[in-house]
Every structure is written in structure tokens, then in C-alpha cells.
């Protein structure tokens, strides 16, 4: 994903909600408690970079026992393949479950 426009607007002081923040807001509106949501900082530009950032976070926060990854149905197969590959390198065993989109 190209972040150039987003970063340029941020430099101008324009407050634009990141995709992560938009998803967090939506989850809260659906009843997920805000203290149950973790946004991992970083500027991942690919699913591989996202998986690596999540792996790094999980390895440093071993008290966590579950993780929900939200993606569109069209991308979930790719997400599953990438997260499985990245996580298994660290000895993590993800279970990927696809939920149908309406």
C-alpha cells in the first residue's frame, strides 16, 4: 500500500484516521471493548510485513492466548498462507478461520 498521500497530509497537520483506527472504531461500535483491541504501530506495506509485526508483538507479549485477524473474504486465503508461514518460523501455530462476508 502506498502511504505517501497519508504521510503528506499528516505532515500538514491534517488528522486522518488510519485504516487500523477505522477498524478499531468499527469493532467498538459492534461491542468489542476498547481494552481488548491492540493496534500494532508501524507502517506495514504488505501482508508479509503485517504478519512479521504481529509475530514480533506476540513473541514479546506471551500472556496473550488468542488473536483475531480481520480481512476481506477475497484476501483471507492469502492472509492465511502468509501468517501460517511467518508464524511457524517462530513456533507459533495459528488457526485461520474464514467467516463469510454478507
N, C-alpha and C positions, 0 to 999 in steps of 0.2 A: 504494500500500500504506500502510495506517495504521500508523505506528511508535509511537504513543502508549504502548501497553502495554509494548513492548520498552524504550522510553526510561524509563518509570516504574520498571520492575524494575531497570534498570541503575543508576538514582539510588539505589535501596535497597541497592545493592551485590550484587545477585544476578547471577551470571555466567551469561548465556545466550548460546549460540553463535549468531552471526548466520547467516543463510542462506548468505552468502558463505563463512563459515568452515566450515559444514557441507559445502558443495560442495567446498571445498579438501580437507577431510579425506577425503571420498569419493574424490576424484581421486587422492590419495596412496595410499589403500588399493588403488586399481586400478593403481598403478605409476607414476604421474606424479611426477617428482622435485619436492620442495618448492621448490627454487630456480627451477623453471620456472613456478611459479604466482605471479601478481600479483593481489592484491586491491586494487582501487582504492577508496581511502577516500571516504566521502561517504554521504549519506543519500538516494540517488535514490529517488523515489517513483513513477516511471513509466519505461517503456521509453525514452521520449524523453530523460529526464534521464540514464538509464544510458548511452545512446548518446553524449550530449554529454560525459559524464565520460570515457568511453573515448576519444573523439576528442581531447579535451584532453590526455589522457595520451599518446596515440600521437604527437601533434604535438610533444611535449616529450621523447620518447624515440625518436628516429628510428633508433636502432640495431635496433629490433625489426622483424622481417620477417614475422611471422605472428601470428595471433590466433585463438583458438578461443572462440566464444561458445556456451555451453550453455544450451538452453532446451527446454521440452517440445515435442513434436510439435504439440500444439494451438496453441502460441503462435509457432512458428517462422516462419510466413508473415508475421505482423505484425512480428516481430523483424527479419526480412529487409528488409521495406519501410522500417521506421523507420531501421535502421542504414544502409541504402543512401542514404536521403535526407540524414541527418545527416552521414555521411562524405563524400559527394560535394561538399557545401558547402565542405569543407576540402581537396578534391583527392585524397581517399583513395578507393580503388576496392576495396571489399570483395567477396569471393566468398562467397556464402552457400550452404552445402550442408546439406541436411536429412538426418539419419540417422534411420532408422525406430526407433520405440520398440517394445520387445517386447510 
